[in-house]
């Protein structure tokens, strides 16, 4: 039976509550939802949803790399949007990070996201 292990992530954004940024279980990594926070300054990236999406995907990239994986090993993502009208613009940014063989994905509109951001993304990846 695979044991779960909360990984200490130091290079990406710190957890803002009682949860782990990344948990390893067997061959999988489960990355908590990332919001567009700049890990260097701790401030939220606002403005255009494309800029927020890039910051979120960069945060996911850093967390996965520190955990010994990469965006190429993501098998499933869930994207939460505050406004589904941004769907096409998000897809454009998403395609920059996953130009071929993108992971499975769900995308849902949420009534409100933490810190009133426009996007949050969580991921499941292979170790």
Backbone bond lengths (Angstrom), bond angles and torsions (degrees), N, CA, C in turn:
res aa  C-N    CA-C-N  psi(-1)  N-CA   C-N-CA  omega(-1)  CA-C   N-CA-C  phi
1 X - - - 1.442 - - 1.528 108.79 -
2 X 1.320 115.81 131.58 1.467 120.80 -179.28 1.521 110.37 -73.32
3 X 1.299 114.64 137.46 1.463 120.97 176.60 1.519 108.88 -91.68
4 X 1.313 116.17 149.03 1.460 118.97 174.56 1.516 108.62 -95.75
5 X 1.330 114.83 146.17 1.453 120.92 -178.41 1.526 108.77 -139.93
6 X 1.319 116.34 121.14 1.460 120.65 174.31 1.521 107.35 -76.43
7 X 1.328 116.35 121.53 1.457 121.05 -177.86 1.519 110.60 -89.11
8 X 1.308 115.94 140.38 1.468 120.84 176.88 1.524 107.72 -84.82
9 X 1.319 115.86 112.89 1.463 121.80 -179.49 1.525 107.58 -104.77
10 X 1.332 116.51 121.73 1.462 120.03 -176.49 1.522 113.29 -111.69
11 X 1.326 117.69 -19.50 1.460 120.48 -175.84 1.521 113.52 -91.04
12 X 1.309 117.00 -25.12 1.459 121.03 179.82 1.510 110.75 -93.70
13 X 1.332 115.67 -175.93 1.464 119.69 179.08 1.533 111.15 -62.04
14 X 1.307 115.93 142.06 1.456 121.14 178.30 1.526 109.95 -76.01
15 X 1.323 115.99 148.37 1.459 120.86 175.97 1.521 108.98 -61.37
16 X 1.320 116.29 139.63 1.471 121.79 -178.18 1.527 111.23 -103.05
17 X 1.319 117.14 25.53 1.459 120.69 -179.10 1.511 110.40 -175.03
18 X 1.330 116.87 -169.26 1.465 121.23 -177.55 1.532 112.50 -82.52
19 X 1.316 115.57 65.59 1.469 121.19 177.18 1.523 108.40 -148.89
20 X 1.314 115.46 163.72 1.460 121.85 177.89 1.520 109.38 -94.48
21 X 1.313 116.77 140.10 1.458 120.99 176.32 1.516 110.83 -65.39
22 X 1.339 116.17 -38.35 1.464 121.06 -177.43 1.521 109.62 -147.31
23 X 1.324 115.53 132.16 1.458 121.59 177.74 1.525 108.22 -122.46
24 X 1.330 115.60 132.21 1.457 121.74 175.60 1.524 108.02 -98.56
25 X 1.322 115.39 137.57 1.462 121.75 175.22 1.523 107.05 -146.64
26 X 1.324 116.27 111.55 1.462 119.71 -176.68 1.513 110.55 59.99
27 X 1.317 115.82 -128.07 1.462 121.25 -178.58 1.529 113.56 -88.97
28 X 1.334 116.77 7.69 1.454 120.08 -173.77 1.519 113.21 -117.47
29 X 1.334 114.55 151.08 1.458 123.14 171.31 1.525 107.53 -116.87
30 X 1.308 115.98 135.20 1.459 122.32 177.72 1.527 107.09 -115.60
31 X 1.329 116.15 113.30 1.461 121.10 -176.85 1.525 108.59 -103.26
32 X 1.331 114.85 124.03 1.463 120.48 178.01 1.510 110.69 -59.91
33 X 1.313 114.77 158.14 1.458 120.75 178.68 1.515 112.07 -53.86
34 X 1.314 115.13 129.92 1.461 122.08 178.89 1.527 108.76 -105.25
35 X 1.308 114.88 138.05 1.464 121.82 176.51 1.529 107.93 -111.33
36 X 1.330 117.90 168.89 1.464 119.71 -174.96 1.529 114.53 -78.84
37 X 1.316 115.81 60.75 1.455 120.55 176.64 1.525 108.57 -96.54
38 X 1.313 116.51 136.27 1.460 121.82 175.65 1.529 106.90 -80.70
39 X 1.350 118.43 112.86 1.465 119.77 -176.38 1.525 113.56 -63.73
40 X 1.312 117.79 -23.00 1.472 120.77 -179.63 1.529 111.65 -73.92
41 X 1.333 116.40 -34.20 1.462 119.57 -175.47 1.521 113.47 -113.43
42 X 1.330 116.85 -18.98 1.457 120.66 -177.11 1.519 113.74 77.83
43 X 1.331 116.42 7.26 1.464 119.61 179.88 1.529 110.36 -97.73
44 X 1.322 114.95 151.44 1.452 120.97 179.28 1.522 109.86 -79.61
45 X 1.321 115.71 138.73 1.457 121.68 174.04 1.524 106.54 -82.83
46 X 1.295 116.64 121.40 1.459 121.21 -179.96 1.509 110.23 -106.29
47 X 1.302 115.71 -158.25 1.452 120.79 176.47 1.513 112.90 77.57
48 X 1.307 115.67 -144.88 1.471 122.19 -174.14 1.526 111.76 -56.37
49 X 1.319 115.04 139.27 1.459 120.95 -178.86 1.527 111.28 -61.60
50 X 1.334 117.15 -29.36 1.464 120.10 178.15 1.528 110.52 -63.76
51 X 1.330 117.55 -40.56 1.469 121.02 178.13 1.524 110.91 -66.50
52 X 1.323 116.28 -39.54 1.455 119.86 177.29 1.532 110.50 -64.13
53 X 1.328 116.77 -42.90 1.466 120.92 -179.41 1.529 111.08 -63.07
54 X 1.317 117.47 -42.71 1.470 120.22 178.67 1.528 110.71 -61.87
55 X 1.329 116.66 -41.42 1.472 119.82 179.70 1.527 110.13 -64.39
56 X 1.318 117.51 -42.12 1.466 121.11 178.43 1.524 110.52 -62.17
57 X 1.313 117.43 -46.70 1.469 120.29 -179.15 1.522 111.38 -66.62
58 X 1.322 118.00 -35.88 1.473 120.23 174.73 1.528 110.44 -64.65
59 X 1.334 117.19 -39.74 1.464 120.21 177.06 1.521 110.84 -62.23
60 X 1.326 116.55 -44.55 1.466 120.09 177.61 1.528 110.81 -60.86
61 X 1.306 116.66 -42.19 1.467 121.76 178.90 1.528 111.05 -58.47
62 X 1.328 117.05 -46.31 1.472 121.48 -179.68 1.523 111.06 -63.90
63 X 1.321 116.99 -44.95 1.469 120.71 -179.86 1.523 110.15 -62.32
64 X 1.316 117.26 -47.28 1.465 120.94 -179.41 1.525 111.65 -62.36
65 X 1.321 117.09 -43.15 1.468 119.60 179.95 1.521 111.29 -64.73
66 X 1.322 117.45 -40.22 1.466 119.32 178.19 1.531 111.11 -65.91
67 X 1.321 116.27 -29.14 1.469 121.28 179.10 1.527 112.03 -84.52
68 X 1.333 117.39 -0.19 1.464 121.13 177.59 1.513 114.33 91.25
69 X 1.318 117.95 22.19 1.455 121.79 -179.73 1.528 108.76 -130.83
70 X 1.327 116.60 -158.16 1.465 120.92 179.90 1.522 109.12 -163.87
71 X 1.315 115.48 169.72 1.462 119.73 176.33 1.532 111.16 -60.54
72 X 1.326 117.75 -30.95 1.464 121.59 179.57 1.530 112.52 -64.61
73 X 1.326 116.66 -17.71 1.467 120.76 -177.34 1.531 112.44 -103.11
74 X 1.339 116.26 6.95 1.464 120.02 176.34 1.522 109.15 -71.90
75 X 1.336 115.57 131.90 1.464 120.49 179.29 1.527 112.28 -106.19
76 X 1.329 117.39 -23.31 1.472 120.70 -177.94 1.523 109.62 -154.18
77 X 1.326 115.42 136.27 1.462 121.28 175.00 1.516 108.71 -130.43
78 X 1.307 114.53 150.58 1.460 120.75 170.89 1.522 106.89 -123.16
79 X 1.321 115.34 124.64 1.457 122.69 -179.63 1.523 107.79 -107.14
80 X 1.319 115.32 128.00 1.457 121.73 176.49 1.526 107.44 -111.62
81 X 1.327 116.71 125.24 1.463 122.15 -179.88 1.525 109.75 -117.17
82 X 1.308 115.86 144.73 1.457 119.23 174.34 1.525 110.66 -81.60
83 X 1.338 116.86 -17.72 1.464 121.53 -178.92 1.526 109.10 -145.49
84 X 1.324 116.74 109.89 1.462 120.82 -177.58 1.529 111.86 -65.61
85 X 1.326 118.25 -14.01 1.468 120.23 175.05 1.531 111.33 -64.82
86 X 1.325 117.79 -15.39 1.470 122.16 178.55 1.529 111.98 -86.86
87 X 1.321 118.03 0.18 1.470 122.56 -173.93 1.531 113.08 -52.38
88 X 1.314 118.41 -49.55 1.471 121.22 -177.66 1.527 111.05 -64.67
89 X 1.327 117.16 -39.65 1.463 119.94 179.75 1.528 111.12 -67.78
90 X 1.305 116.69 -36.98 1.474 121.43 176.20 1.521 109.54 -64.73
91 X 1.313 117.36 -42.14 1.465 120.40 179.04 1.525 111.44 -59.19
92 X 1.325 117.34 -36.86 1.461 120.41 178.04 1.516 111.96 -62.02
93 X 1.318 117.30 -43.86 1.465 121.52 178.06 1.524 110.04 -69.05
94 X 1.312 116.29 -43.70 1.461 121.88 -179.54 1.537 110.80 -56.32
95 X 1.324 116.40 -41.40 1.470 121.57 179.84 1.528 111.92 -64.25
96 X 1.326 118.49 -27.31 1.465 121.19 175.64 1.530 111.17 -65.06
97 X 1.313 117.05 -35.78 1.464 122.41 -177.19 1.528 112.52 -89.03
98 X 1.333 117.09 -22.14 1.463 121.91 -179.69 1.526 109.17 -132.33
99 X 1.355 117.16 70.76 1.463 120.38 -175.48 1.523 113.86 -68.89
100 X 1.327 117.24 -22.83 1.462 119.78 177.40 1.528 108.59 -147.04
101 X 1.297 116.16 151.41 1.464 123.93 179.63 1.537 112.08 47.05
102 X 1.352 116.55 55.53 1.461 118.39 -179.82 1.530 111.19 -66.12
103 X 1.334 116.59 157.77 1.460 119.73 179.22 1.528 111.19 -70.99
104 X 1.317 115.64 165.12 1.462 120.11 170.41 1.522 107.00 -61.40
105 X 1.338 116.15 153.01 1.465 118.08 -175.06 1.518 110.82 -155.07
106 X 1.312 114.65 144.60 1.460 122.48 168.01 1.511 106.56 -117.34
107 X 1.321 116.42 150.19 1.455 120.93 177.03 1.521 107.44 -138.39
108 X 1.320 115.75 123.43 1.451 120.52 -178.04 1.522 110.27 -131.89
109 X 1.318 114.97 152.14 1.460 119.67 173.75 1.518 108.03 -90.99
110 X 1.312 115.61 133.30 1.459 122.09 177.48 1.523 108.49 -110.53
111 X 1.309 115.94 143.04 1.464 119.90 -179.62 1.528 110.98 -60.53
112 X 1.328 115.84 -36.71 1.457 120.15 179.27 1.521 108.69 -157.83
113 X 1.319 116.57 139.30 1.457 122.27 178.86 1.524 109.58 -109.94
114 X 1.349 117.52 159.48 1.461 119.75 178.91 1.529 111.83 -54.23
115 X 1.305 115.68 140.37 1.464 122.99 177.70 1.534 112.79 61.91
116 X 1.341 115.93 16.77 1.470 122.65 179.20 1.528 113.30 56.55
117 X 1.338 116.17 34.74 1.462 120.93 177.05 1.520 109.59 -79.78
118 X 1.319 116.84 170.27 1.452 122.00 -178.83 1.517 114.56 -90.98
119 X 1.342 117.33 -15.44 1.466 120.56 -174.14 1.524 110.89 -153.33
120 X 1.319 114.68 146.13 1.463 123.27 171.55 1.527 106.36 -142.90
121 X 1.331 116.80 140.45 1.467 120.72 179.99 1.529 108.98 -134.69
122 X 1.352 115.70 134.11 1.446 121.94 172.32 1.528 108.17 -115.02
123 X 1.351 115.96 159.04 1.472 118.98 -174.63 1.531 111.55 -143.68
124 X 1.324 113.13 152.18 1.458 122.50 169.77 1.521 105.54 -122.72
125 X 1.335 115.44 128.03 1.479 119.91 -176.50 1.529 110.10 -135.22
126 X 1.312 114.75 159.36 1.462 120.85 171.35 1.530 108.76 -77.79
127 X 1.315 115.87 144.47 1.470 119.74 177.95 1.500 110.24 -70.84
